[in-house]
Amino acid sequence: MSDYRVPVVDSTQDRRVAPTQPGSRMARRQAAAAPPPPPPPDDRPTGGHRGGGGGGQNKMRVLAWISIGVTSLMVAGALTGYTVYRDAFSNIKQKSVKEDIINPRPPDTGALNVLLVGSDTRAGDGNAKYGQQLAREADAGGKRTDTIILMHISPNRDKARLISFPRDSMVQIPRCKNETTKQEMAPRRDMINSAYNSGGIACTMSTIETLTGIRVNHFVEVDFSGFKNIVDALGGIEICLKSGVNDKASKLVLPPGKSLLNGEKALGYVRLRHYGDGSDIQRIKRQQIFLSKVVAKATSSALLTDVGQLRDFIAAAAGSVTMDPELANDTEQLIEIAMSAKELTAGGVQFTTIPWGPDPENKNRVVWTEPDATKLFTAIKNDTEVATPAPSASASAKPKVTLKPEQVKVQVLNGTKTIGRAREVADQLTEEGFKVVGVGNYEAADGTSLAKSEIHYAKTITEAPDYADTLAGAVVPKPAPAAGRVAATNPQQYVPTAAATGTAPKGTPVIQLVVGEDFDSVKVTKLPDSVNNSTITASEQKNVCT
């Protein structure tokens, strides 16, 4: 019988052909290995998307990153006082955009994903002085997102990760409505921040959703002028320098060691370029450490129990942002987020920059590193389960065995008509530690594709259900294991494309995973080194000197 789905060919050729887009599932399999990337481009090159005044605007990209990060605290920290200080939140500006999102949207998973954007507009009170001549024009030169951050809060509201997307990322912008004319614009490959320039926050949300597969529940916008007010409302932020600073460009003079920065000095600090090795890598690390200190202070009991300071902080934060009405006016949602802030201690907050490398077509632009970026998105997208208390064990109940993926042997069968699906899933399972021993096909009785994935185990092996449960917990959507194995068509030994870590002992039952049309992915729990190396944890930055 000819095998139309798992051909006996080199596994590197057993792949579907699909257009590659940054963040797409197939892109991670078609991306060539690249050498370590150089430091990020220091400034926007001549002829970029921005007109005049480039020096001042490039400096302000730092402020935008920090400003929007601080905004997250109003969502995850300051809202603790919502029920007491609800009047302060009447200052929040609102913008409804859901009717302008015209692309299919990912499903809601129970996690809370808030898109935080820092607009570089020079319009509005206090913004023009940070730009050059362009800032003094009537429309302040338009607007762009200098910063795009996705704040992901787990379904249990006990963990948070803030993912930063470089503004110079070259990505596929989907079709969007023009924010002004409401006319539909064709999809295009462009810098990610250009989505905001033409399509506003709705296009930016749709771009992130299309590229990552993650549902964006809400958005928060902030401009530069609110940064100083927020820092001052917190009573300043303490930083530590390995050496002193006397920098004319940022108008900052600081001694070595610890310094408490008010809003004005904080602006100079996050603008600081001529310090250390002068690289963007070092500057971004300083920004992340600064923001982690802001998180720690905004969620500290000292702030939350100081009635006057908390009121000032809430007023400063609320007056500096724009939100979607669904968030701004949903009392229950705001209180839910506020209560989760008690769990979101500084130790539970992580800051990650999306893995990136230089764009082969333009060294002054960047592209996301695959498959690492997609693995990060998958981990976020599949963070869906709310922990439930384990049932109390009775004397007669069989104790549940907890197994690691490395202890589970798996045979993956393709129940669809898509060529190479079994090997694709086998590769994903191997990366998560499962011991995949074989691949093959599964033929439904009526000859059609299997609609839903299935997991099967041998009836005669007492421990088999425990192994099946471990496999089921790693698959999205989660199949219900069933007793009784199925017949495989054209079974083959699986040879992993990467080093396998599975160490299942001899005699371990082989669990079958039959891939159906509904299969989404294997849960990603082991993030790549490029993600871990670009991540800092807030609780570890308390005594760090830069």
Phi, psi and omega in degrees: 000132180287142182256107185268359183239324178238072182297147179277082179223172176302133185298337180289343179260356184272070184218146173285155177262125181212152177299139178266129175229150178303126178089356180282158182297319183283337180299326182290344178263346181255351181289131179281152177295138183233152177291164179306137185289153174285172176304152181302152178305132188288323181215161176293130183288161177301138179088009178286194185285343185263147175265173183352164177071029186301324183300310181294323182291321180295324176295326185284348177300328179293315181297322180296318180300312181291318182301315183287331175296318178299325179301325180301332181292328178294327178282316188259354183229299188295337181293351175305329181265018187301314185294336180270324188243037185299334180298326180297332184280354174291347179278352181293126174283145185238147177213123179267127185231354188300329180287347180264357177271112190251002178261155176303141185252144177297158180290155174281132186253353185101341173283166177246116181242115183245123178276121180252121181235139176253111181277137179266017179301142175261002175286155178097159183299130172084356184266327189298327185293347180272354180252188178257214183302323181304325183293340184264004175285165187302318182260009179058026173076018180081200182212152174214163174268106172290338184220136173227118180230133175256116177266115180253122176246128186298159179304328177280354181060031182244357178220148178220141174227128177255117184256123181260130178255117179305136184293336181270012180295128174273118185221174175270110176279126180284175175298138183215162171275139171294132186298328184270310186271341184067012175280145181286134178254141182289152176296156183199161172266124185199176174293145186296329182284350178288340178299322181288324183299318184259323186249000177070196184295329180297317180291324178295316177299314182295324178296313179298317181296318181294320183283327188254338186075014181256131178287127175266111184282322184211170175224156173222127177251148175214147173252183189290329191295335182281348186299308183298318181299320182292315179298316179296323180294336177277356182082019180089164181235132179272130176236169180225129181247139177290328178222162182289165181232133171217083190245115181291323184299319180260002179055045185234126174234117181220146177277165172294157181092205186274142176217142175265117185261127170279183184302316183295314180291327178297321175301314179296321181295314183284345174273348189300126181242322185270075182205144181062226179273000176074006184276157175295327180301312181292322181294318178298320178298319178299320180297318181294319178296318178301312182296323178297326177290325176295317178302312182299318182287321182289338180255010181282153179294333180300321178283314188292342179255000178263102188303312183292314182293321179297319179298316180296320180295315180297317180296318180294317181292314182297323181282356184251003189230163170235135181231166169285145182301329181299329177272313185297327186256001182265095183301315182296320180294317180297318180292323177299315178296320181298316181293328179292339180298334177295329178274333182278065175291170181302331181290341183262007183250129178236148179241124185232134170264131183303135177303134185216164175210171181292143176288122180303335182273343182199109185295346178272003176240166180232157172234155181283137181285125178246147009274007189297318181297317181295325178295321177296315179299318181297319178299319179291314183297326183265010174278081192238345190268135173264125182296137177240146180300139179291138179295146180292137182278135176263168183297328183269346183286143178285126179296136182282134181268128177265120184244148175269154178306325182297343181267357188252125175267139186226140166247125182257125179243138181270111178264009180249179178265007183273120182296136175082006185294322182297314180293324178300313180290323178299320178298318180296318179295320180297319179298333179268005173103351180293149178266093179277124184253346182192160175228167179176196179240162175231127181256115175291154184301324182267003176079005181264169176292146177287126184289316183237142180296152181226154173234130183233148177219160182291134181294331190276352182257117186299320185276353186304320180301327179294320177294321179295322179296321178297318178294317182298324180290348181259000186246139179238125353289160188281116177281158174267116181300145181229143178286140179105117181280160179249160180281135179262141174261131179053053179294142181224153172288139180267129175247112184294146177281342178232168181300127180272146180248355182298135182229036182300129182290162178299139181094353178293134180295146177267121180263137180264131170248115178260114187280123177255180182295336183278354185299130179256303183188171167267137180299136178264115177246343180250095182285149181296159179301325182297329177284312181298323182287342179256020182240137172237150178256132188303319186293342183269003187255006188301315185247024182278130174253137182251000000 
